[in-house]
Amino acid sequence: MIKIVILGSGGAVPSPARSLPSIGMRYFGEVYLFDCGEGTQRQMMIYGLSYARVKMIFLTHLHADHFLGIGGLMQTLKMNDRKEPLFIFGPDGTERCILPIIAGNYPFQIYINEIDEKFCLKNERFSISAFKTHHNVRSLGYVFKENDSWNFNKEKAERLGIKGRMFGKLEREGEIVIGKKRVKLEDVTTPKKGKKVVYTGDTVPSQEVVAASKEADLLIHDGTFSEEHAGEAKEKCHSTVSQAAEVAKKAKVKKLILVHISNRYKDASALEKEARKIFKNSHVGFDGMELYV
């Protein structure tokens, strides 16, 4: 199960209600951060997401409200004598922005990787890939996708004589010979599609976002403004909640969470109502919001 915590749901300036942008994801005991605004480590402490388990940080772009929290987080990890390496990914210029705020010696390795929309990290459980977004600086969004797997039909498998370690062999090799009969994996399984989570960071709506978000279980999208302020959204290269809802509708996602909410909107219910006119399963994110996918 994928656990998502909205650590910071606000825009460029923090408020008592909304911290700066950061999304935390816990998966198989490891924590992955998407953006790391000022105060992210404290938000993690408040909302029960272990900063000690952070393995990778993915930055969408290099505006200060999205990365300044890295400095404080690194110092805390250092004081807690962390040994495991930490990986930071972001667009061109990431090293130039990050190195000054993490200056010093650390008991663990820090790897800074500058990436573009061709980036894709894969392992035996999932992939994290980047896609192009459209902000007023170089920017990226990210797709977290579980690998597809299978559900065994135990009764059918047992009827064919498959038991014990034979299940592992069948899964590894794709087929197994029992007596004179060859049994293929698809004979005793049904495919299980991996879960998909998409985070856009700051962006105007675009076809790239729609394509990356196709049939996602969860889309976390810039929703800085209401449609009333669409002109300002365009000028500042952000999205309105209605535009984000249109993206969700076109991409056929299951759930939309709106973040990077401007401080001018004290009552989020009006924004939620606006988005739901277009995409019913729309929700305005808030600090501490937990989602399970």
ABEGO torsion letter per residue (X at the ends): XBBBBBABABBABBBAABBBBBBBBBBGGBBBBBEBBBGAAAAAAAAGBBAAABABBBBABABAAAAAAAAAAAAAAAAAGBABBBBBBBBBGAAAAAAAAABEBBABBBBBBBBBAABBBBBAABBBBBBBBBBABBBBBBBBBBBBBBBBBAAAAAAAGBBEAAAAAAAAAGBBBBEABBBBAAAABBBBBBBBBBBAEBBBBBAAAAAAABGBABBBBBBABBAAAAAAAAAAGBBBAAAAAAAAAAAGBABBBBBGBBAABABAAAAAAAAAAABABBBBBBBGBBBBX
